[in-house]
Amino acid sequence: MFGSTLIKIYGEMLALGLTRSKREFARRWLGRGKTYLRDFEFREGRSRERVSLDTVSTLRTRLCAISARMPDGICAEIAGIVHDIDCSVAVANLLMRAPQTSRGET
């Protein structure tokens, strides 16, 4: 998963009321330092960098754990976020394996 997807997931979780701030999201949901998400947002090129698999796994595990205690509507939203995580990890894996071509090559 890339940083841009992590930023999008934060926005979805904020809208659902699962987190209150970027700082809380980074600490509680990702198990990272308080500025982790802001680094992806504001440092040049970081939004295109890959999020560590440990961080992605921590987020996914915590979402799945809380999902069981939520009302059906929220549970469905969380399932959608987990699905987005799984898809974005698969896409990132494919992109990292794709051969790099220089401009002008076909």
N, C-alpha and C positions, 0 to 999 in steps of 0.2 A: 504494500500500500504506500502511496506517496503522501507527502505532507498536505497537499491540497485536499485530498480526501479526508484526512484527519480533521482539517479545519471545517469541512462540510459536515462531518459527523458531530463535531462539537456544536455547530449551529442547530442541528436536528435535536440533539439532546437538551440543549438550552431551551428550545421551543417546547419540548415535552416536560420541562421542569425537573429533569434528572440531574442537572447541574446548575450552579448559579453564576459561575465565573470561569474564565480561562485558567486561573490559578487553581481553583478547586478541581476542574476537569483534569489538569495535568497531575495533580497530587493524588486525588482520590481514585480516578478512573484509570489513569495510565501508570501510576506508581512512579512518576518522574518528578523532576524539580519544578518549582512553581512557574518558571518562565518557559517551559518546554514548548508549549503551543505558540506562544508569542514569537519564539525563535523561528518557527516554521512560517509564521505570517510576515515577519518584518525583515528577516535577514535575506539578502539578495540570493535568489536561487534555491533557497531552502524548501519552498513549497513543491519543488520538482524532485526533491531528494526522497529517498525511501525511508519509511519509518521502520525501526528495528522490529524484527519478528517477535522478540520478547514483549515489546510494548504493545504490539497488535494483539498478541495472545492474552496479555493481561486485560486489555479493554474488552475483548470478546468474552473471556471467561467471566468477568464481572457483570457484563450485560446479561449473559445467560443466567447467572445466579440470581440477579434481581428480577428477571422476567417472571419467574415462577411466583413471585409475591405481588405482582401487579394486576390491576384489572385487565380484562380481555382486550380492551381497546389499546391500552398502553403496551400490553404484551405483544400485540400484532405490530405496533410501531417498532418495538425493540427487535422483533424478529426481522423486520425489514432492514434495520440498521446492521444487524448481524449478517444478513444476506449481502448487503453492500460491502461489508468488510471482506467477506469471503471472495466476492467477485473482484474487488480491487486488489487483493493479494494475488489472485490468479493472473490478473492483467499485468501487474507489476512483475511477476515472475516471467511471464512471456516476453515482456519488453526488455527485461534484463538479459534474456537469452538471444534476442533478435540480433542478427549481424548488423554492425554499424556500417553505413555507407557514407561516403563523402558527398558533398553537394555536386550535382551534375552527373552522378552515376545513376544508372537505372538497373 
